[in-house]
């Protein structure tokens, strides 16, 4: 069993790989159909609850769609503490500072991934450029990214 309030990066990566299931299949089907099978995705926030029954952890599957079709966010957040187990931020104009407050601080420009990150804006967090993740580096549309996200996070 994992201490959700004190996850290591390795533990978070393990949780990403574990099988997860929609708590309410109708809610998940609505989100899936609204995102993955639509030609035009409407601006807004889509949410469903996903459960890892083996680890007894509930997550929010969140999809945030902006007016710019190539700028969006897809994430799995732990329900108990809002920790982002994994969050993909897509957009060419995005900018994120890694190693915040340290001598080797630098910016990651463009699409990136947060793993095991606190939900508040004030906490320093490092990201991984999307270009470093083979499954996502050539994807641009929300439909393609969402379908790969479902596979990557093992939602069944």
N, C-alpha and C positions, 0 to 999 in steps of 0.2 A: 504494500500500500504506500502511496506517495503522500508526502506532506505538501499539499497544494500551496501553502503559504511560503514555502521555502524550497522551491524546485531548483535543481541545478539545470544547466543547459542540457546535459546528457539525459536527465530524466524527462525534460520537456520533449526532446527529440524522440524518446521512447514512446511517450504518450501520443505524439503525432502519428506514430505508426500503428497504434492499437486500433482495432475495429471499433467503429462508433455507429450508432443507429439513431434514426429520428425518433424522438419521444412521441411526437404526434405526426404520423405519416402524412396527413392532409396538409399540415403547415409546411412540411418539408417539400411536398409535391408542388405546392403553390410557389414556394421560393424557386425550386428547380425549374418549373415551367416558365416562371416569369423571367428568369435569367438565361438559362441554358437553351431553351427552345424558342425564344422570341427573336424576331428579326429586329425589333426596336425595343430596347429596355427603357422603361420609364424611370425618370429621376426619382430618387427617394431611398428609403432604407427598407431592406427586406430582412426578416429574422425568423429563425426556427430553432428549437431546442434539440440538441444532439446529445445522446447519452452513450458513455462508455460503460456498459453494464459490468464488465469484468473488473474495472477499477472503481466503479461506483462514482463516476464523475460526470456532472452535467455541464454542457457547454452551450453558449449561444453561437449559432452560425449567423454572422452578420454580413450583409452585402450593402455597401453604400455606393450609390450611383450618382454621379455629378452630371451637370449639363454637358460637360465635355466627354464624349464617348470613350476616350482613351484614358480617362482619369477616374479611378474607382478603387475601392478597398474591399477585400474579402478576408474575413477573420474567423477564428475560433477563440472565444473568450470563456474562461472558466466562470460558471455561474456564481460560485461561492464568493470569489474575490475580484472578479473582473480582469484577472490577469490574461493578457493576450498570449495564449499558447503559441499561436502563429497568426501573423497578420501580413497580408500582401498589400502594399500600396503601389498602385500603378499610375504612372503619369510622367511624361517627359520633363515637366517643369518642376518636379518635386526636388527638394533639397533637405538632407538630414545630416546633422553633425555627429560624427563618431568620436569616441574618446573625449567627450565633453569635459572641459576644465583641465585637461592634461596637456603636457608639452607637445604631444603628437596628435593633437586634435585635427580632424580633417572632415571635409564634406563628401557625402555620397550624393551624386546627382542622378536624378531619374528614379525609375521604379526600384523598390527595395522591399526587403522582408524583415519583420520583427519576429524574433523567437523568444518566448519566455520574458515578455516585457510588461512592466507595470503600466496601468492604463492612464496615469496622470501625465500631463504635459511637462511638469517640472522635473521628473525623474530622468537622469541621464540614461540613455539606452543606445546600444549600438545596433546597426542594421547590416544586412548582407545585400549587396546589389543583386537584382534579379538576374543579371548576366552571369552570375556565379552558380545558378541553379539550372541545370540542363533541361529539366522538364518544362521550365517557364521562360527561358531566355529568348525564345523566338515568338512568344505569344503577345498579342496586343489587344485583342477584343475581350470584352467581359465574358462573352459566351465561352470562348476557348479557355480562358483562365479559370472560370468557374468549374467547367467540366474537369479540368486537370486538378484543380484544388480538391474536388470531391475524391478523386482517385488518390492524390498525394496524402490526404489526411485520413484515408481509409473509411470514408462514410459509406455505409452499405444500405 
